[in-house]
Amino acid sequence: MGHEMQEEDLMKCIICKKGSTKPGTTTITFERGCLTMVVKCVPAQVCPNCGEAYISEEITAKLLKDAEERANIGAQVEIRQYVAA
């Protein structure tokens, strides 16, 4: 089961120090060697003041693993929507 963002996951933005994060989504771009991978609609805690997005450790690990696998098979460009496991 995927980690759902909970109220206790909300935090003060460390970038602008003004906003408190709210559940939302963001787009993540990975670049490694010849691979550019864009993942849209990634669940995140997003600061409504500055737009900084914070991704959970679980989701980050999944995305990094996926990017590594794509790079290893020689993918160069991939654009996809996030799908929870």
Secondary structure, DSSP 8 states (H G I E B T S, - for coil): ------GGG--B-TTTSS-B-EEEEEEEEEEETTEEEEEEEEEEEE-TTT--EE--HHHHHHHHHHHHHHHHTT--EEEEE----
